[in-house]
Amino acid sequence: MIALLLIAAVTLVFLFIKQRFNYWKVRGVPYVQPTFPLGNLGGVGRKKHLSEALEDLYIQLKGKASIGGIYFFINPVVLVTELDLAKTILVKDFNFFHDRSFYYNEKDDPLTAHLFTMEGVKWKNMRIKLTPTFTSGKMKLMLPIIRDCANELEKCIEKETANGEEVEIKDILARYTTDVIGNCAFGLECNSLRDPNAEFREMGRKIFQLEGFGFLKLLFTQQFRTISRALGATILQPDVAKSFLKTVKDNVEYREKNKVERNDFIDLMVKLKNGQALEHENSEHRMEKLTIEQVAAQSFVFFFAGFETSSTLMSFCLYELAENQDLQEKVRKDVLDTLKKHGSLSYEPIHEMKYLENCINETLRKHPPASNIFRTATQDYIAPGTSITIEKGTSVMIPTLAIHMDPEYYPDPERFDPDRFNADQVAARHPFAFLPFGEGPRVCIGMRFGLMQTRVGLATLLKNFRFTVGKRLETPVKLEPSSGILLIKGGLWMKVDKI
């Protein structure tokens, strides 16, 4: 009897999996044949980065239909292969796709319930409340702080390269962006550039440490969110969550007790915690008072998204310029000429450095830190021009890196060419051929802040140093497969010479 029950159970599981893997076939959608148990994720997290896997799938499916079918484990996932449909999903029909398919667990892992993962009305109301943090006026107020951190970055690199040894530039840049975020968002002197083992920097390192099968666990929780919440699955390391929550709690309590106001992100969080009305909001978007855990969650996303993406962007930009010395000289001239004209690294000059901006955009094309856009269908949706229904609850992927490396939009895509972002070339391209920050109502809220700390950091470095590729850099360069964003495996080693 036991044997019969076991055979019956195995048979039912087999039939269920077979039925799931026939999902796209019976609907007449072009798809890539999956294998059990990972679907089309074989090797992801161990041998190749998720963005590389999706680029391969995109190449196989492009031109067959506006969408293709792939599988994450046994779950069907839509892969968008046509730019007009990407535009429709992200903008025109946003109301069908307003949620990201990211796992969060407010009960067991409260720091994961932040603006990036929040859904529906909660997300909309929180987005409205946080938007004023990133206005042009606030950016101008933050610039002197960022400039001071950039000066510390200059001193740090000068010190660490004084003996002529190569340096791992990505970690130094992450220490710079950690100090910027700590100062601008929390009013804290992190001192990561002076002390590489400072508390905030250690927290930052641990957030992105996915050991063993950690990356597959991350993907699994995203694809099986209900089951994962029922099991109490957590994403963050417990010591990181505990330490960050304590830091935010102590900061908030100190400000409330001493009536400290700095007009920064934590000030806004204190107001939301205490139910104070904000100048820019109306009664329609009022929320209940935030708990300290909710305050910490919103602070957490500002921290980890702000320091890691910008430092990644800066490191890849310096790598490309180190590989192309003629372009490095050209962008250095752009920086020096602008500074000579204005005399200082203030808000307006930073935005006048057009070739620097082109270099940053070309880096974002080749190496977008957020290399894929995730959405979930919140209602059944018929893809325009087809009879294909994207069913409610289905994950939708827009493969940013694959689009950016498509020769149809960027001829010779492996070549680093900042002139691709001259005004005439940008105007000639489909506007959704460049999606480093997403697009539509869920476009990255901190985009301007991230670009500003990137511009200031790069301008300071290029003005003072010449960068060449280090002998310790593993070539050909490969991506770290287990990272959630694009990172160079083995670190980015460079030789830096003072000018």
NORJOHU-V517755 format. One line per field, one symbol per residue. ss: DSSP state (H for helix, E for strand, L for the rest). phi: phi as a letter, one per 40 degrees, with the letter a starting at -180 (. if undefined). Layout:
# NORJOHU-V517755
ss: ???
phi: ???
This chain:
# NORJOHU-V517755
ss: LHHHHHHHHHHHHHHHHHHHLLHHHHLLLLELLLELLLELLLLELLLELHHHHHHHHHHHHLLLLLEEEEEELLEEEEEELLHHHHHHHHHHLHHHLLELLLLLELLLEHHHLLLLLLLHHHHHHHHHHHHHHHLHHHHHHHHHHHHHHHHHHHHHHHHHLLLLLLEEHHHHHHHHHHHHHHHHHHLLLLLLLLLLLLHHHHHHHHHLLLLLLHHHHHHHHHHLHHHHHHLLLLLLLHHHHHHHHHHHHHHHHHHHHHLLLLLLHHHHHHHHHLLLLLLLLLHHHLLLLLLHHHHHHHHHHHHHHHHHHHHHHHHHHHHHHHHLHHHHHHHHHHHHHHHHHHLLLLHHHHHHLHHHHHHHHHHHHHLLLLLLEEEELLLLEELLLLLLEELLLLEEEELHHHHHLLLLLLLLLLLLLHHHHLHHHHHHLLHHHLLLLLLHHHLLLLHHHHHHHHHHHHHHHHHHEEEEELLLLLLLLLELLLLLLLLELLLLEEEEEEL
phi: .cccccccccccccccccccccdccccgcdabdcbcbcgbbdgcgbbacdccccccccccbcgcacbbbbbbfbccbcbcbbcccdccccbdbdccbcbccbcabcccadcccbdcbdbfcdcdccccccdccbcdccccccddcccccccccdccccccbccgccbccccccccccccccdcccbgbccfcccbcbddcccccccdbcbcfcdcccccccccbcccccccgcbbccdcccccccccccccccccccbfcbbfbccdcccccccgccbdcbbccbcbcdcccccccccccccccccccccccdccccccccccbcccccccccdcccccccbgacbccddccccccccccccccccbcdccabbabccacaccdgbbcbccdgccbbbcdccccbccccbdfccccbdcdbcdccccccccccbbcbgagdbddccdcccccccdccccccccbbbbbccccccbccbccccccbcbccggbcbcbbcc
